[in-house]
């Protein structure tokens, strides 16, 4: 008898008929003798609708109240699934975040899980209940309702699976697994059977929107095997597991891209200690996340400094950049929001040289100019012109032998 | 500086514009220097919509889950009001039932309040917060969400007012007070300036749908002055207060009626000890509330026994009655669901004779036949044919001098 945590996203619980489908899947696993904990998102569109309602009042609704408001979405689906399961003759109970003892910090709207008590879940499982937990929510030490940020139900699921030492955490979603590239732009993309936590982390942060990054961090930390699969088919999806689990090391696992960045270059910055702090402190202070930072040495004690920011923050970052440039006597600030990032990821890179050069030569052979480069141990990312990004993904996918063979 | 609890019902918070009106009323009182706690219902129709959703799954959704589902309605309005108050520059915080420490028993769907901690509310008030509490809900000792039954937000409000020793509990509703009779059927009905808890209790149970009965019981027990008034006007409503508060004693305060009852008579029941128990035990066992019971002595050791039940339970009660009649050798069971109850209520009755005879003669003068009579210290009720009830209300209203004088 295994203990399985199953998480269903918003499109999987979009109406009563779909919640019934969820119930059938849950029962199938339960009837096989497994203990089952189900984590649910709100119905697709409900959370956005609630945010919209609050924004009709003010552009900046207080986050504590917004969390209390948004938490109703998962409360609704959890209660409905419990009622369906009961009506089918099964013992079931819904739990809200605070009832499942999902304790978080008090960063409303983007809270982090501190720990999970899970005593109540364990007692219910011992009595063969199907436990339905409202995802996305927890409560802080004062008992305020908190939410875990976009995609937070993934994190709820993995964290609860970790607390229960579950055998597997299944993430049911509207795609059937993790692909070597976005199938919408790369028709040769293949579904991966397995991927490591580290690769998934890189790919999640690089634009593969399958799992919330934090849920992968949790899964890695507590070594919870995660199975990403489709709500609408019985097919096996992709297992996200630790590298140690005897997995064949691919050199490159996937090619990802991200279009929502912009590039800013400060020209002829005086190359003095403390200059970087002068530039990035006000940007951080404005709540803007800088992704890449590249500094080229120039002659005459001057340097060019380039960095990327989310495209939504581009205008604001440019304003800050211009004002800092004046202060530190930099020559000019230029910006470009027509860029995109293309990345190749794979744990196999650690032990293989030549991945970077293959990436650069592949892009060159397609006449794609590389604007910026950054790397990690298992990833290489290039900034290119936005118009080239789909072509770049396809070329790299072929070059690294990822295309499916019919 | 007074401490005022204000409760707004579903029609008063039906949409964002109406919740803004609530905010304005709250702020007005707060700006006068009062400490304000607001109790909200769900938006009109929302609770019924959620019940309907659950009933699409099964006719008998489990009550624990239904409570968790329904509680989202008040959670939503409370958060929205807090956001509106904050957007207007006021310190405000919403609290759910469990956060406001509204502790109940575990009778899901119709829970009773055991006690209210209110520490958190007190701390917020000390810091001059406007506290917005989700009405209708609490939590049991295990932390399950419970609801307090139809109109439960009234009880939330009065119970919280009692726990805080508030100066007044204002119930804002879509009527502007308590009337001497239903203005829809009696055009001469007057709004009462004051009414005692006991009169309100009788009138609430007799069909005046202004306040949930339990809320009045709470108000009486803890001597919380309740002000029933309109959300949509500034006019004073009706004060519900204790008898001791130097109030002029009217002989009759109001005339009420109720149409949702039915009458069952068992004929020629053997007049033996234990017979009543044999009849009413299975009826109680079926969850049917019996209202009046009247027994007439007959000759030959036999009696006729008549009782009333809610009209919804009439068929079921008739079936039980017939089976019991066979068992105890009663002659016959006859039923009538075309009846109604008309009542006159007033604390002044305690010290005035002649109220009953005036009631009977008034009905007689209109040729209305009285089918059953029951009385309490401050009330006389007559069962009449349903078709006569409006006429009975108007005749009694005039006879007891309640008609308004222009």
Interface residues (C-beta under 8 A of the other chain):
Chain A: X16 X50 X53 X54 X56 X57 X58 X61 X62 X64 X65 X66 X68 X69 X71 X72 X75 X76 X78 X79 X80 X82 X83 X84 X86 X87 X93 X94 X96 X98 X99 X143 X144 X145
Chain B: X16 X50 X53 X54 X56 X57 X58 X61 X62 X64 X65 X66 X68 X69 X71 X72 X75 X76 X78 X79 X80 X82 X83 X84 X86 X87 X93 X94 X96 X98 X99 X143 X144 X145
